[in-house]
Amino acid sequence: MFDLDKWQEIFATIEKNKLRTVLTGFSVAWGIFMLVVLLGSGTGLENGVKKQFEGEATNVIWVYAYQTSMPYEGMRLGRLIQFTNEDYDLTKRLIPQADHISAMTITSVNGSGLISYKTNSSTYDILCVHPGIQYIESTEILSGRFINEFDILEKNKVTVISNVVKDALFKDKVALGEFVMVGGVPFKVVGIFNDKSEGNNRRIYLPISTAQMVFDGNDNIHNIAFTTGNMTVAESLKSEEILRAAYAKKHKFNVEDKRAIGIYNQLEQFTRMLSLFAGIRLFIWIIGIGTIIAGIVGVSNIMFIVVKERTKEIGVRKAIGATPGSIIGLILLESVLITGVAGYIGLVLGVGLLEVLSPKFSTPDSFFLHPSADFRIAVGATVLLIISGALAGLIPARKAARIRPIEALRDE
């Protein structure tokens, strides 16, 4: 039930002590403001880092062939390790949990990556792959299809081009079913794709078996990649050990030679990144709540002063029949009002600042992307304010409720 007299009394008390109320409220507003800005900034940093993972699956393991850095069984260090199709087959056998796998070669046809259609031509990356690369690179097919296993087996002269390549070579014409010249060899366009990573859109894909036959004349590959399926991080690390031991035996290098082959475990890195940001969020909440607690202590101290100043008034109230519950309610209501209004101002200012900054930090290649405070943060901050206001006024209110009328009336 709305009690107009109670609200008039609260506002009269605030009006009489404007400066004290403003300074008390500022500490609460600053705490909420800092909490919202820090959480929003953490979200922006997390969005930026996650953006870097969008170009490919987050559970990929990449294996690269380098050169030895340790002598082994009389063989010198510095030997180049060369992967072949046998290594691709070996990886498939050793890691049956891998749901998508592809070897890759980056073909430079006659020293360049010139691709042409009639009178239009330009230079692009030519990647020779297995069908699994579509899922490894998180490639979106806009029309047509991707390379399939039949293309690999039959060594079909087909290609999948990006929308960037299509626009450059075909303009407004239909590309599917047409032939582009790659190193003087015609390849039929069977699909058009888009990649979330802009750099990956300046490329075309060829079946690796076709490219090895037409351009390279060998079965060499540059690297191997596979997705880990439902593996845990620990299982993926075990897979690394299995692969390294098998490659060391096949290519004759010391299994402890980390430079002979490079293994990049994106699942491990992505999981580590999520753990890092979970820790950052926890740290931000600790800092923000600590700042808010400091403000709440200030509010509580002020309410003690208010109770002290109004000792006689409270004594009169109790003498004419006011219950301890009504006294506690009056003090709590004033405390919640101060913390609620001040905290809401801090919340609005924090969200407003993030909204102003967000467009300035939202470039595609930014590591700080769309800093924002979501609805859950606003709700959480509101609930925190209500609880904090109640806690700030609870002890002073209980003290006020214990005041004895006869002692209050004698108080000087």
N, C-alpha and C positions, 0 to 999 in steps of 0.2 A: 504494500500500500504506500502510495506516494505521500511523504510528509514534507509539506512546503516549509514549515517552521524549521525543521532540521536542516534543510538545504540553505535557507536564508542565514541560519546561524553559521554554517560552514563557510559560506561565501563572505560573511561579515568578518570572520576570523582571518581568512585569506587576505581580504582587502586591507585589514589593519596591519598585516605583516607581509607586504608585497615583496620587498627585497629578499627577505628570508625565504619566502615560498619559491621565488624565481631561482635563487641560487641552489636551493634544495632540489627543485625539479630539474635543473640543468644537469646535475650529476647523473640522474636517472636517464635523461634524454641522451646524454653523451654515451652512456653505456650501451643503450639500444642502438644508437647510430653506429657506433664502432662495430657492434656485433653484426649488424646487417651488412655494412660495407665490407667487413672482413670475409663474411660468408659468401657474399656476392663476388668478391674478388677471387676467392678460392674456387668458386664455380666457373668463373671466367678462365682461370688457369687450367682447370680440369678439362673444360670444353676445348681449349686450344690444343692440349696434349692429345686428347682423344681424337681430334680432327686429324692428327698426323697418322693415326691408325686406320682411318676410314678407307684408304686406298687398297687395303688388303685385309684378309681375315686376321683375327687377333690370335689365332691358335696355330700359326704357321711356324715351321722350322725350316730354315734355309741352310743349305750345305754348299760351301764354296771350295774349290780346289786352288791352293796357293803353291808355295814351295817349301821344302824342308829347311829347318833351321838347326837340325842336329844330325850328325853322321849316324849311319845305321848299317851294321854288318859289312863294314868296309866301303860302303858307298858314301860319297861326299855329301856335304850339306849344300843347300841351294838348288837341289833338284826340283824341277817343276813337276807337280802332280797333275795328271791329265785324266779327267773323268771321261768315261765312254758310256754307251748304252748299257753295257754290262753292270755299271754302277747303279743305273736307274733300276734295272731288274733286281739287283741285289737289295736295294733299299726297299722295294716293294715286298720282297720275301721276308726281310728282317723286321719290318714294321707293318704287320698286317692290320693294326688298328688305324692306320692312316686312311681316311676316307677319300681324300683327293691328293693326287701326287702328279708332279710334272717335272721333267727335265727341261732345260732351257739353253738355247744358244742365241747369241745376238749376232746375226749375220750382217757383215758389211760386204755387199755385193760389188765386186770389182773396186773396192776401196770406198764405196759410198752407199748410202741407202736411198738412192734415187728411185722414185716410184712415179709412174706416169699413166695418164689416161688421155689418149688422143694428143691434143696439143698442150694439155696441162700437166705439169710435173712439179715435184718438190721432193725434198729430202726428209725422210722420217726414219724412226727406229724400226728395224725388222726383227721381231722376236719369233723364234721357232720353238714351238711348245707342244705339250700334250693337252688333251681336253681339260685336265684338272686345273689348269692355270686360271680358268674362268672363275672358279670358286676361291682359289688362293688370292687372286687379285681383286675379288669382289666386283667383277666386271658385269655391268648391266647391258643385256642385249636389247637394243632398241628395235631392231627388225631383223628378220632372217634367223640365223642360228649361229652357234659357235662351232669350232672344229670338233669333230667327234672321232670315236675309235675307228670307224670305217675309213675315214680320211687317213689315219695313221697307217692302217694295214695296207690300204691300196695306194698309198703315196699320192693322193689326189692333189692336184694343183689348184687349191682353193685358198682363200684368204678372208680374214675378218678384219675390217678396217674401223677406225674410230669415226665418230661423227665429225671431228675436226678434219680428218683426211677426206671424208666424203664431201664436206662443204668446199674444200679447196680444189679437189679434182673434178667433182661432178656438178658443182654449183646446185642448180635446181633440178637436175636430171635424176632419174631413178638409178641407183647404183647396183642394187641386187641383180645378179645374173650377168652383169657386165664384167669385162676383163680389164685388169690393170697390169701394166708391165713392171715386173720386178727383175732388174738386171737383164732385161731383154727377154724374159720368160713370162708368158701370160698366165695370170692366176685369176680364177673366177671369184668374184665377190659373193660370198654366201651369207654374210652377216655384217651388221653395223652395231658398234658398241659405244658405251660411254663409261668412263671411269671417274670416280669421285676425286681422284688425284689428277689435277690438271696436267702434270707432266706425263702421265701415262696415256694421255689422249693424242700425243704425237707419235703414234706407233701403229703398226699392223701386226697381225698374228698369222703365221704360216704353220702347217703341220711339220713337226720336227723331222719326221722321216723323209718327207718330200724335200725339205731344204738340204738335208744331209746328202741326198742323192743328186740333186740338181746343182747345188752350189759348192758344197764342201768336199764331196767325194770321200768322206770318212764318217765314222760314227762318234766323233768327239762331241762332248757337251760341256757347257761352262759351269752350270750349277744344277742343283736338285732342290725342290721344295715340296713339302707335303703338310697337310693339315692334320692335327693330332687327334681329331675325333673327340671322344669323351675322356681322353687322358687327363689326369691331374698333373700339376706341375712336377711332382716327384716322379711320376711315370714318364713324363716327357724328358726329364733329365736322365733317367735310366736309358731311354731310347738313344739319347746322345752318346752315352758310353758304349752302347752296343754298336752303333754306327762307326764311331771312331775306331773301335777295336777291329771291326771288319775291314774298314778302309785301310788301316795300318797294315793288316796282314796282306791284303790284295796288292797295295801299292808299295809295300816294303819301306815303311818309315816307322820311327819310334812312336809308340802310342802316346807317349808323354809330349810329343812334339806338337804343340798347339798351333804352330804356324803352318804346318803342312796342309791342314784343311781348316776352314773356319766354319763354325756352326753358330747360327744366330737363332735363339729360341724366343720367338715373339710372344709365346704364351707366358713364359717366365717374366719377360719384360712388362707385359701388359698387366699381369697379376701383381707384380711389384709396384707398378704405377698406381693401381687401384688401392693397394695397401698404403702407399705413401699419401694419397689424397684423403684416405680415411683418417690417417694420423693427423694430417693438416686440419681437417674439419674438427677433430676432437680438440686439437690445440686451440683453434679459433674459439670454440665454445667455452673452453676453460678460461681463456683471456676475456671473452665477452661477458661471461657470467661473473667472473671476478670483478670486472669493472662495474657491472650492475649491482653486485653485492655491496661494493663500496658506496654506491649511491643509495641503496636501501638502508644501509647503516646510518647514513646522513638523515634520511627521512625518519627513521626510527628515533634518532636523537632529537630531531625537531619535535616529534610528537610527544616525547618526554617533556620537552620544554612547554609545549602547549598544555599538557596535563597539569604541569606545575603552575602555569599562569592561571589556569581555570579551576584551581582547587576549590576555591570558595563557591564558584558557580556550580561545580559538580556536587558539592556538599548541600547546597540549597535544593538542587534537583532531587537528590536522594531523600532530603528531609520532607519534600512534598509528594514523595511516592514514586520517584523514578526507579526503575528496576536496574540491577547490574547489567542485564542484557541490553537495555536501551543505551546505557552509557558506553558499553563496549561497541555497540553498533554505530554510535555517533563518531567515536574516534577512528574505528576501522573505515567508515565511509569517507572521512576526510583524508585518511592515508591513501586509500585506493584511488580517490579522485586525483590527488597530487601525482602519484606515480603513474596512473593511467594516462592522464593528459600529457604529462611530460614524456612518458615513454612513447605515446602515439606520435607526438611531434618528432621525436628522434627516429621513429620507424619511417615516417613519411619522408623526412629529409634524407635518410639513408637510401630508401628506394628511389627517390628523385635523383640523387647523385648518380646512382648506378644507371638509371635510364638515360641520363645526360652523357655518361661516359661510354655506354655500350656501343653506339654507332662509331665512336672514334677508335674502338679496339675490335673491330669486326671485319678486318680484311681477311681474305681467304687463307693467306699464308701466316696469319698471326698466331703466336703461341698463347695469346690472351684473347679469348673469344667470347662475346656475349656475356659479360659479367652481369649477373642478375640475382635477385632474391625471389625465390619462387613462393607460391601460396603457402606451402607448408611452413616456411620460415616466418611469414607474417602471422600465421595462426599460432605457431610456437611462441613467438615473441609476445603476442597478445596474452596468451595463457600465462606466460612467465610474468608479465606485468601485473596481472590480477593477483597471482599467488604472492608475488613480491610485495605488492601493496598491502595485502592482508597480513603477511608476516611482519612487515615494517610497523604496522599499527597494533599488532596483537599484544605485545608485551606492555606498551604504554596503556593500551585499553584495559588490560587486566589490572594494571596498577590503579587506573582511574576507578575501576569497579570496586576496588577494595577500600577506597577512601571512606572513612567514617564521618557522617555529617557533623557530629559535635566537634571533631578535631578540625574539620575543614572550616567551620565557621569561626574557630579560634585562631586560624592560621593567619599570620601576618606576612 
